Amino acid sequence: MADELLVVIGGREVGHVRRVRNGTLSFAYADTYPRDGVPLSPNMPIRNQPYKHNSIDAYLAGLLPDNDAVRARWASKFKVADEPFLLLSHMGLECAGAVQFVDPAQRHLLDGDGRHEPVSRAEIGDRLRELRTAGEEVGWTHPAEHWSLAGAQAKFTLALIDGTWHEATGSAATTHIIKPGIRRMKYQAIAEFATMRVADRVGLRTARVDIEDFDGEPALVVKRFDRLERDGQIVRLHQVDLCQAAGYHPKFKYEAQHGPSGRQLASLIRSASSRPDEDVLAFSDALLFNYLSSSPDGHAKNMALLLTGTQARFAPLYDLATGAPYGAADIAPTAAFSVGGVRNFGEAYPKNWRAHAAELGLDRDERTQRAIELAERIPDAFRDVLHNEIEGDAGEILWRRMTRKSPSGAGRLLEYCSRVTERLASSTKTDSISRATRRATRTARAVD
């Protein structure tokens, strides 16, 4: 069993993770790694001293599936404990971002050992059926694959090369993520597709998504923004989710469960980003959008930073999914981050939107107007996407579920957005009257 893993970013040796007998970890950058290189994470900037267990363990855990059954299956297959270091010693050749992990004695696995094997659409359909019917933990990875992706939802990753799909074996890179959706929630993949499309329409930067049919099995196809195609090669870009960037273990990804707050993450983005003002606004937009679109899973692991050279930017958004078509028994009726102290959808008042702006160090009036704009545009954008970009009757069914109220809590999107616009418009009008009254009073006093 390896007690050391070589850490590589973009094909370059970054450092080593070491494990002692009691499972304690440490991470040290290599002496040869440049001081202005890409750090493993903003929480672990490049330095001479090693990082202790908690920092590196939280980072490694953030690269693994949240699904306990998947990790247990991997642990059983490789006859190791369910620990991030041990699992990544086998499954760390293709991860989120540009990072790779390998036993130093097997360094050759990173040097052209991986291959892209063509796979037919029918075979992809079979894989999707396996996920839907045999259990989500069964079909995540195939035997020759050594990739790891975070999240609780079933998925697998493939490479699209010259219009043909390929499975990536060994250390080969992938380009797309395939998601069948959550089994217990009918049409959930389509709901996620629609939410991503709506976010793009209202001005948020998002990963590219499509709904594709693979031999009768529909799936959400997400283009990886941490991959580029250059001169016929797939190039990895380094990425860290905001939990990793803030140094939190993924079990603390929700603000309400002792995770990082919106204020903390805005401060992190402001300090790490190459364009801090732009990126903090984009982060705020993400929080406002998730709240107004009734998307409950916009936690810190579902937002990220892209790190390239000396540049760091807030990454395109991913995993945006409205819960409006579903009841409280299926999905939480609350946002992952509060808006000025409020998480329950539809309950924010003008004071909460102003408090949100203050927490993130942003202009109160601009954020209030942005909230009004999003609340006005989101319902129409959902209606258009669901009716015009979804084949069959799934779009119409989802639209009815999103807009027709039920005792379960589903169908309140229109009500919630209307409530926001009415409250904010009324507050804005009152504020304008108050400002005009104050100006008139000052003028009268000056005349006296």
N, C-alpha and C positions, 0 to 999 in steps of 0.2 A: 504494500500500500504506500503510495507516494506521501511524503511528508513535506513536499515543496512543490509549488506550481509556478511555472514561468508565466508571467503576464505580458501579453503582447498587444499593442495598439497599432493598427494599420501596418502590420508586418514588422514593427520595430519593438525590440525588447524594452519593456518599461521597468520591470522589477520582478520581485518574487513574493509570493505568499507562503509563509511557513506555518506548519502545524506541529505542535508538540503533543506528547502522549495523552494529555488530559483534554485535548481538543482545542486548546487555546491557540489563536491565530495571531500573526503579525504580518504587516506588509511594509516592504522597503523599496524605494525607487533605486534603480541601478545607478552606480556612479557614472556610467557612460551616458545616462539619459539626460538630454539637454534641459537646463533649468527653464527654458522658454517653450518646452514641449507641451503636448496636450496632457493635462493631469487625468488621473483615473477618475476623479470626481472633484468638484469645487470644495467638498468637505475634506479632501485629502490633497492639498496643494503640494507641489513638488518641493521636497526638502531632504536634508541628509538623514534626519532621525527617522526610525521606523514608526509606523502607526500601530496602535495596539488593537486588541481583539474586537472591541465593540465597533470601531469604525469600519474595519474591513469586513467583518461578519455581516453587518447591516448592508453594505454594498453588495456583497456576494449573494445574500438572500434575495435582494431586489432583482436579480437576474433569473431567478427560478420561478416555476409555476406556483401560484398560490394554492392550486388544487392539491390537497393532501394525498388523494389517491394516486395522482400522477407521480408525485415525488416518491411515494411508498413503492410504486411499481418499479421506478428506476433503482431505488435502493435495493430492492429484492433482486433485480436483474444483475446488478453489479456486486451484490453481496457486501454492501457497505451500509453504514448508518445514514439516516436521513439528515445529513448535515450539508450546508452549502459547499464547503470546501471539497468534501468527498464526492458529492454529486457532480460538481463542475469539473472534477478531475476526469470525468468520463463524458460529460455533456457540454463542456465549455468551449468547443471549437467554433461555434457560431452562436453569438449572443446578441442582445440589443446593443447598438453602438458598434464601435470598431474593436472592442476588447475580445481577446481569446485567452484561454487557459489550457496549459498542457504540462504534463510531467516533463521536466528538463531532459530526461533520458529519451523522450519521444518527440523531441523538437522537430524531427523530420515530418511529423504529421501536419505541420503548418506549411511545409514547403512543397506544395503541389500534390499532396496526397489525396485531397478531396476531388470528387468528380460530380458532374451533372448528368444524371441519368434521365432520358426522356420518359415522360409519363403521359398516357392518353387521358382525354377528358373522361372516358368511361372509368378508368382506374381511379381518377380523382373522385368521381361519383361514388365508387365503391368505398373509398376512404371516408367520405362524408356520411354514407349510410352506416358505416361501422360506428362512427361517432354518435349518430342519432339513436342507434338501436342497441349496440353492445355495451354502451357505457362510455362516458366521456373520457375516462382515464385510459381506455384501451388504444385509441387510435392517434394519440397526440404525436408520437414519433414511431418511425419504422426502425428496424434493427440497425441499418447502416447509417442512420442519421445521428448527428451529435450536436443538435441545436437545442437551445433553451430559450424560452420566452416566458415573461411574467404574465400574471393574470389568472383568474379563476375560470374563465370561460374557455371551452374547448376550441382548439385552433391547431393549424399546422402551417408550415412555411415552405414555399416553393420558389423556384427561380423561373422567370419568363425570359427566354432567350430566343430571339428571332421568331417570335410568335408562337413558340412551342413551350409547354410547361415541362419543368424538370424537377426531380427530387435531388436535393443536395446531400451527398454523402461525405463523410469525413469532415474536412475543414472548408468545404466549398461554401460560397456565400449564396444567400437567397435574396429575392427581390420583392416578394409579395407574401401577405399573410391571408390565409383562407379561414373564414369563420362561418360555421353553420348556424350560429345563433343559439340562444339558451333554450333547451328542449321544452321546459315547462311553460314557456311563454311563446305562444304561436305568433309567427311572423316577426320575431324579435330582430332577426338579422335585417329585415326590411325596415323596421323602425330605426335601427342604428344607421342604416344607409340614408334614410330620409333626414335624420337629425344632422348627420355630417353634411349633407347637401344644403340643408337650411342654414347651418352655420356659415358655410361658404358664401351663400347668397347675401347674408347680412353683414359680410365684411370680415369674418374671422379667417385666419389662415388654417387650413386643415389638410390632413393627408388625403390623397386622392382615393376615392372609393367607387366601386361598381358592384352591381348585383349580377352574378353570372350563373348560368345553369350548366351543371356538369352531369350529363346523362340523367336528367330528371331530378337532380338534387340542387336546389338553389343555395347559393352561399354568398356572403359578403367577401369581396376581394379588396384588400387594402394594399396600396403601393407603399413600400417602406421608404420613408423619407431619410432614413439613415443609410441608404444605399444609393450610389450613383453608377451609371453605366458610362464608361470612358474608354474609348479605343477598343471596344469589344470586351472590356473587362468590367466586372462588378467591383466597385470600390466601396469599402466600408467608411462611414462617417461616425465619429464617436458621439454617443448620446448618453445622458444620465437622466433618469426621471427625478422629479423634485423631491421625492423621499430620499433617494440616494444623495442628491446634491445637498440636502439639509442634514444628512447623517442619521436619518431615522430608519429603523428596521421596518420592513413592509407591513408587519402586523399593526403598525401605528400609522397607516396611510390616511385614516380619517381624522379630521380635526377634532371631532367629538370623542374620539377614542385615543386621546393623548397624542395625536399627531400634530404636525406643524400647522400653524394658523395662517390665514391669508396675509396677515401683517408680516409674519416671519418670512414667508416666501417672497413677498414683494420686496422686502429688504434684501433677501438673498439675490433675487434677480437684478436688483438695482446695483448691487456690488459686483456681480459676476458678468453682467451683460456688456457687450460692446456698444449697444444702443439702449441704455437703461430706460430712458423715458418712454421710448417706443414699446419696449418689451413689458414694462409694468402696465402700460395701458392694455396691451394684448392679454396679459394675465387677468386684469380686471374684467375685460370683455368676456373672457372664458367663464369667470365666476358669475357674471350677470347672465350670460347666455344659459348656463346650466340651470340657474335658478328659474329663469323665465320660461325655459322650454321643458320644465319639470324633468330634468335629467339628473338622477340622484347619485350617479357613480363618478362624478368628476373629482375624484380624490387626488392626493398628491402624486400617486404613481401613474395617473393618467394624464400628466403634463410633464414636459421635459425640457432640458436644455440641449442644444446641439453645440459641440465643441470642435472647432476646426482651427488648427494653428493657435494663434493667440486670440482668436475670436470666439465669443460665446453668444448665442442667441436663443431666445425663447422659441421652442420648436413648434411646428405645425401641430394643431390639436388632433387627437385621435380618441377612439373609444367613447365618442359622444353618443348617448342613447337616451331618448325620452322614455319616461315611464308612464306618460299620460294615457296610453291605451290599456294599462294594466292596473289592477287594484292593489290595495295595501298588502294583501296576502302574498302577492308576487314580488313586490318591489317597494322600497321605502318611499314615503311621501315627503321626503326631506332632501335638501341639498347637502352635498359632502362638505361644503364650506358655507359658513353663515354669511348673510348679507347684512352687515351692521348689527350682528347679534341674533338674526332670525334665520332659521333653517327650514321651517315648514313652508312649503310652497304656497304662495298666495297670501301670506300674512305680513309681508313687509310693508311698512309705512314710509312716507317721505323721509322721516328722521333716520330710518335704517339705511336708505340709499346714501344719505349725506354722511352717515357714520362710516359706511363702507369706503367712501372716497377719502375721508380723513385717515382711516386705518392704513390705506395704501399710499398716502401722501399725494393724492390727486385732487384736481379741481372739483369742488362740490357741484357747481352748476353744470360743468361739462359732463360729469358722470350722471347727473340727474337727467339731462337731455338724452344721453346715450341710452339710459334705461327706458325712457319713453319711446325712443326710436325702435329699440329691440322689441319691446312689448307690442308695438303697433305692427311691426313687420313679420314677426315670427309666425303668427297664425296663418297669414296669407301665404307665406313661403311654404309652410307644411302642406297647406291645401294644394298648392300648385305642384309640388314635388310628388305627393302621394297620388294625385290624379293624372299627372302627365309623364312621370318617369318610372312608374311601376306597372308592369304588365299584369293582366288578369284583374281579379277583383280584390287582391290583397290590399292595395292602396285605399280603396273605398272603405273596406272593412276597418282598417286602422284609423282612417279619418273619423268614421262614426264613433269608434271607441274613444278617440281623443276628445271628442266634442260633445258627446251625449253623457250627461252626468249619471252616475250610478251610486248606490249606497256604499260600494266598495272603495270609492274615492277616485275611480277612473273617470276620464272624460272631462276634466276640469280645465283644460288648457285655455280655452277661450275666456272662461270666467276669471281665471287668475290673471291673464294678460290685460283684460278689460279693467279689472280692479286696480292694477298697477297704473295704467294710463290715467284713469279717473283720479286716483289719489294724487299722483304726481302733477297732473295738469292743474288740479285745484290748488295744490300747494304752491306751484310755480306762480299761478295767478295771484294768490294771496301774498306771496313774497314780493311780487312786482308792485302790488298796491301798497304794501308796507314800505317798500323802498321809495315809491313816489311820495307817500305821506311824509316820510322822514326828510326827503329833499325839500318839500314844500314848507315843512316846519323850520328847517334851517334857513331857507330863504326869507321866511317871515321874520325870524329872529334877527337876521342880518339887516333887514329893512328897518326894524324897530331900533 
